Amino acid sequence: MFPEVRPVLPALVVAGLLAAGCSSSGTPGPLASGAPAAAYPPTDPLRIELLPWAPARDHERVAEITIVPARGSTRAMIEASLMESAAAVGGHAVFVVSDPGHRLKLVQVDPLPSERSQPYPTNGIVAVAIRYP
């Protein structure tokens, strides 16, 4: 085989799984506070931390991500989509704030005050991409 072709194959497989696993890919949106998100260069999706809640260490909220998993999406496919979306906006980690279908076991138990009244979709998963200083 050609060495130049092999590194592309895993990326194509991951992209294919993401396309098949979610009816819409992660959509970064404005933060719940309404503050505009800062622009950061994309990060490596394989290095994104998937956290069970907002970390205690200093961080900046970069974007809110909403995905709508397709029927039959596995937990791994959903997690990969969240990580890809967080990486696309330059995040270092992501935590889930809404998962009404309970497809993930990562939803923080007590939402932050600014997240309590958000109009989250009933068929989607909402997460926050964060960046460490």
N, C-alpha and C positions, 0 to 999 in steps of 0.2 A: 504494500500500500504506500501511498504518498504521505509523508509525514505532515504536509501542509493541510491535508484533507481531514485527518483524524480529529484535531481540536474543534472543527466545525460541527462534526457529527453530534457530540453531546449537546451542544447548544440547540441544534435543530430538533433533537428528541425532546428536550425540555420545552422548547417553544411549541412543539406539536402537542405535548401533554397539557400545557397551559391553555392552548386554543380549544382543545377538546374538553377540558375540565370546567371551564367557566363560560357561561353564556355571555358575560362581558368581562373584559379584563379589568384589573384594578383601575379605578378612576380617581386620581388625586384631586381633591377639592380644597376649598378654603378651610381654614381652621374654624372650629366651633366658635371661637372668640370673634371671628370675622376679620382677623388680622391677615394681611396678605402673606403668603408663604414666601420665604427667601428662596432665591434660585441657587441651587448647588449642583455641581457636576454629578452625574450618576455614580453610584457605588457598585460594588460586586454583590450580586444577589445571594451568592453562596456564603457571604460573610454577614448577612443580616441576622440579627438576633430576634427570635420570636419570643416575646416576653408575656408572662401571664397578667401583668399589670404595669402601670406606669412606674418607672424606676425611681428610687429615692435619690440616686446620683443626679448631678446637674445634667440637664438636657434641654434641647429646644424642640418644640413641636414643629415639624416641617410641613406636613400635609395630612389631611384626613383622606382615607382610602375607602372606597365602597366597591365591593365586588358582589356579583349575583351568581352563585355557583349553579351550574347546570345540574339537572337531575342525574344522579349517579356519580357525582364528583366525590372523589375520595378525600379524606382528611389531608393526605400528602399533597394532592393537587391544589387544594384550597390554600394550604400553607405556602406552597411554591408560588402561587399567584400573589399572595400578600407580600412575600419577600421580593418578588420581581417588581411589584408596584412601589414598594418602599425604596428599593435600589434606584428606580427610575427618577425619583425626586431627590436623591442624594442622602437618603436616610442611613442610619447605622443600626436601627432596631425598629420594631413595630409591635404594638400591643392592640388587642381587640377590645372594643368598647361596646359592641352590639353584635349579638349572634342569636336572633330569636329562634332559629331552627336548632340550636344547640349542636351544631355540626363540629365545633371545636371545643376543647376543654380549656381554652385559654382566656376566657372572658373575665375581666376584673370583676370582683364581687361587688364592690361599692363604686359606682361611677363618680367621677369628680363632679362638684357642683355645676360646673359649666356644661356638663354632659347629660344632666338629668332630664332636661326638657327638650332635647334635640329630636327632630322629626326623622328618626332613622327608618329606612325601608324595612318592611316586615319580611321580605324574602331575600334580603341581602346581609352581608357581613360588613361591619364598619370597623376600621382600625385607624390608629394614629401612627404615622411614621415620625420617628424622632431622630435627632442627631446629637451626638455628644460633642462638647467643646474640645 
